[in-house]
Amino acid sequence: HAHRQVSDQAQAQQLIMQAVKENPRVLHDPEPSLFVTHYGATTLDHELRIYVRELGDRSAATDELIRRVDQLLRDAGINIEMITTSEIRITAVVRQADMADR
């Protein structure tokens, strides 16, 4: 059971990054990053940090990523409640260089 959780965890992280790469609102410079922010007995929490071009893209990108990650996990047969990831927090930041152009 523990081995399945570890492989599901690794696959879930890959699928999260796949969703990021697919999303046209997410900039690839600076590169998106996925961090483990909490390690507990039953949870492994993550923060996904992405950069977007405009302030208006923040909420839309977050919504699209959550929906796409959910779809990818379901398609892969991964039940988010059965793996140790309890929370994925998405932080969307407007790239400063683009803000300076305004």
N, C-alpha and C positions, 0 to 999 in steps of 0.2 A: 504494500500500500504506500509506503514512504517513497519507494522508487518511482511509482506512478506519479506521486505529487511532485517530485523533483523534475521529471520529464515534462509534466504538464506545465510546471512553473517556467521552465526554459522555453517551451513552445509558446506559452502565453506572452512572454517577453518578446519573442520573435514576431508574433502576430501584432502586438502593439506597435512595434517599429514598422511593420509592413503597412499598417493603417496610416501611420505618419507619412511614409514615403509616397503613398497613393494620394494624399490630400493636397490639392493644388494651392490651398491657402497657406500651407506650412512652408516657410523658407528653408533652404538647405544650407544657407550661410547667414548666420552661424548655424552650425549643425544641431539638430534636435538631440536631446539626451534623456536617458531613462536612468533614474537613480533609485536605489533602495534607501528609504528614509527611516524605516523602523524594522527592527528584527525582534520578534517576540516568540513566545512558546507556540503560539498558534497563528501568528500573522507575519507577513512580510509585505510591508507597505511600500508603494512606489510613488515617485513623482516624475511625471513626464514634462520636460521643459521644451517648449517649442517657440519659434519666433515667427511672427506674421508681419505682413507689410503695413497694414493699416489697423487702427484701433477698432474699426467696425468688423474686422475679421476675427477678433478674439473669441467672442461668444459663438459665432458660427462655426469656427474651426473646432472649438471644444465640443460643441454639440455633435458635429459630424464625426469627430474621432471617437466619442463615446459610443455612438450608434454603430460605427464600423467595427470597432473592437468587439462589441457585443456580438455582432453578426459573425465575425471571424472565429471567435471562441465557440459559438454555438455550432458553426459549420465544422469545426475541428473536433466537436464532441467534448469540449472542455467545459465543465460546470464550474464557474468562477467560485461558487460556494464550497466546492470540494477541493480546491487547491489553496495554498496558504496565502495567496494574495487577498487581502481583505479590502484594500483600498488602492485606487490608482488616482492620484491627484494630478490634474493637468494645469500647468502654468503657461499661459500664452503671453509673450512679451512682444511689444512693437519694437522692431529693429531701430535703433537710434539714428542711423544714417538716413533712413527714410523719413524720420520725423524732422530732421534738420533741413530737408529739401522743401518743407512746406512754408 
